[in-house]
Amino acid sequence: MAPNAHLRIAIERVQALISSFAGKRILVIGDMVADEYLIGNPKRISREAPVLILDLSEERTVPGGATNVAVNARTLGAEVLLSGVVGDDLPGRRLRKAIADLGMNQEGLITDVSRPTSTKTRIIAGSTQVIYQHIVRVDRVDTSEVGEPSRGQIVGYIERVLPTVDAVMLSDYENGMISPAVLECCLPLARRLGKVIVVDSHGRLARFQGVTALTPNQPEAELATGIAITNEDELNEAGRRLLERCNAHCILITRGSEGMSLFVADEEPLHLPIFPLNRHASEVADTNGAGDTVAATFALALTAGASFAEAACLANAAAALVVRRLGCASNTPQELMDAFDE
């Protein structure tokens, strides 16, 4: 399908919007995930089974899931408050340290001793002579709904801090955090206070009524609407249905190599191709976490006064930058500005 022409925004406008990110207060509610990386040099094939033996060279834990959304907002200059749960375990402690190192507020991050920290372990092989490749991922996730007393503490925290923030972001990886009780507390209050509400959810999008924006990827949009998107007419119909079913102000569908598409009530759809970085930019390395980058950048741009189209353009550029780095990545304000300078 033919994309619209690249949206043009004056560089002065881009700079003003990105500069306004600093100090915005963003409440991120969702499934907190510890992303573990085990990186090694492939040595030989095991004698016990036809598998690689890796000489472990690096082990690290970085914020994933909703905490990756938070990292992206924080790196762009926002003050970030977190609301969710972690377990009383080593991944949870490592995740808390990573969050603390970034200066994010953990008051609403509850330690729930009844469940493990959601953890995704990625095993990666490579060396200076061999390109790094993702071999396997091991997930340790409890998808049951977060129960009491943690749920009550979370609801109380949201009610207390929501009036003090500029935007609320709901990051739903379907790991049990975004329950009906949380939505009943958060959405009506946020709407009543006139807050920007951005939702990035892996499923059941119709739960999120009256929000500012939803940012599903194309498979999530197809699942929510029952439409297999193979052409522009089907894409436009999916966007229209999501607007109606969620009573949302806008829908931003991310479409991988096809870019992204913005749907706003009573406006023509805007189809943006992948943001054009300069010819020296590296190839796509890893799309992991790009949707988190889009959601965080889009939300921050809206708090800064951007139109939906301007916010989509900034989010499009942000995504083009992060997919060229291994693992979940984020952009600084200067990196995002430089993308437009090019």
SULQUIWO-V910894 format. One record per residue. N is the residue number from 0. RES is the residue in one small letter. PHI is phi as a letter, one per 20 degrees, with the letter a starting at -180 (* if undefined). Layout:
n = <N;N>
res = <RES;RES>
phi = <PHI;PHI>
This chain:
n = <0;1;2;3;4;5;6;7;8;9;10;11;12;13;14;15;16;17;18;19;20;21;22;23;24;25;26;27;28;29;30;31;32;33;34;35;36;37;38;39;40;41;42;43;44;45;46;47;48;49;50;51;52;53;54;55;56;57;58;59;60;61;62;63;64;65;66;67;68;69;70;71;72;73;74;75;76;77;78;79;80;81;82;83;84;85;86;87;88;89;90;91;92;93;94;95;96;97;98;99;100;101;102;103;104;105;106;107;108;109;110;111;112;113;114;115;116;117;118;119;120;121;122;123;124;125;126;127;128;129;130;131;132;133;134;135;136;137;138;139;140;141;142;143;144;145;146;147;148;149;150;151;152;153;154;155;156;157;158;159;160;161;162;163;164;165;166;167;168;169;170;171;172;173;174;175;176;177;178;179;180;181;182;183;184;185;186;187;188;189;190;191;192;193;194;195;196;197;198;199;200;201;202;203;204;205;206;207;208;209;210;211;212;213;214;215;216;217;218;219;220;221;222;223;224;225;226;227;228;229;230;231;232;233;234;235;236;237;238;239;240;241;242;243;244;245;246;247;248;249;250;251;252;253;254;255;256;257;258;259;260;261;262;263;264;265;266;267;268;269;270;271;272;273;274;275;276;277;278;279;280;281;282;283;284;285;286;287;288;289;290;291;292;293;294;295;296;297;298;299;300;301;302;303;304;305;306;307;308;309;310;311;312;313;314;315;316;317;318;319;320;321;322;323;324;325;326;327;328;329;330;331;332;333;334;335;336;337;338;339;340;341>
res = <m;a;p;n;a;h;l;r;i;a;i;e;r;v;q;a;l;i;s;s;f;a;g;k;r;i;l;v;i;g;d;m;v;a;d;e;y;l;i;g;n;p;k;r;i;s;r;e;a;p;v;l;i;l;d;l;s;e;e;r;t;v;p;g;g;a;t;n;v;a;v;n;a;r;t;l;g;a;e;v;l;l;s;g;v;v;g;d;d;l;p;g;r;r;l;r;k;a;i;a;d;l;g;m;n;q;e;g;l;i;t;d;v;s;r;p;t;s;t;k;t;r;i;i;a;g;s;t;q;v;i;y;q;h;i;v;r;v;d;r;v;d;t;s;e;v;g;e;p;s;r;g;q;i;v;g;y;i;e;r;v;l;p;t;v;d;a;v;m;l;s;d;y;e;n;g;m;i;s;p;a;v;l;e;c;c;l;p;l;a;r;r;l;g;k;v;i;v;v;d;s;h;g;r;l;a;r;f;q;g;v;t;a;l;t;p;n;q;p;e;a;e;l;a;t;g;i;a;i;t;n;e;d;e;l;n;e;a;g;r;r;l;l;e;r;c;n;a;h;c;i;l;i;t;r;g;s;e;g;m;s;l;f;v;a;d;e;e;p;l;h;l;p;i;f;p;l;n;r;h;a;s;e;v;a;d;t;n;g;a;g;d;t;v;a;a;t;f;a;l;a;l;t;a;g;a;s;f;a;e;a;a;c;l;a;n;a;a;a;a;l;v;v;r;r;l;g;c;a;s;n;t;p;q;e;l;m;d;a;f;d;e>
phi = <*;e;f;f;f;g;f;d;c;g;f;f;f;g;f;f;f;f;f;f;f;g;n;f;d;c;e;d;d;r;e;e;c;e;e;e;c;d;d;b;e;f;d;a;e;f;f;e;a;f;c;f;d;d;e;f;d;b;c;b;c;c;f;c;l;f;f;f;g;f;g;f;f;f;f;e;o;f;e;d;d;d;c;r;c;c;e;e;b;f;g;f;f;f;f;f;f;f;f;f;f;e;m;e;f;d;g;e;e;e;e;d;f;e;b;f;f;f;c;c;d;d;d;c;d;r;a;f;d;c;f;f;c;f;e;b;c;d;d;c;c;e;e;f;f;f;d;e;e;g;f;f;f;f;g;f;f;g;f;f;e;g;f;e;d;e;b;c;d;d;d;d;e;l;d;o;e;e;e;g;f;f;f;f;f;f;f;f;f;f;f;f;e;m;e;f;c;d;d;c;c;e;a;l;f;f;f;e;e;m;e;f;b;d;c;f;e;f;g;f;f;f;f;f;d;m;d;e;e;c;b;f;f;f;f;f;f;f;f;f;f;f;g;f;f;d;l;e;f;b;c;d;e;e;c;l;f;e;n;b;c;d;c;c;g;m;c;f;f;d;d;d;f;g;f;e;e;f;f;e;f;f;f;g;d;a;e;g;n;f;f;f;f;f;f;f;f;f;f;f;f;f;f;e;n;f;f;g;f;f;f;f;f;f;f;f;f;f;f;f;f;f;f;e;c;f;m;f;c;b;d;e;g;f;f;f;f;f;f;e;f;f>
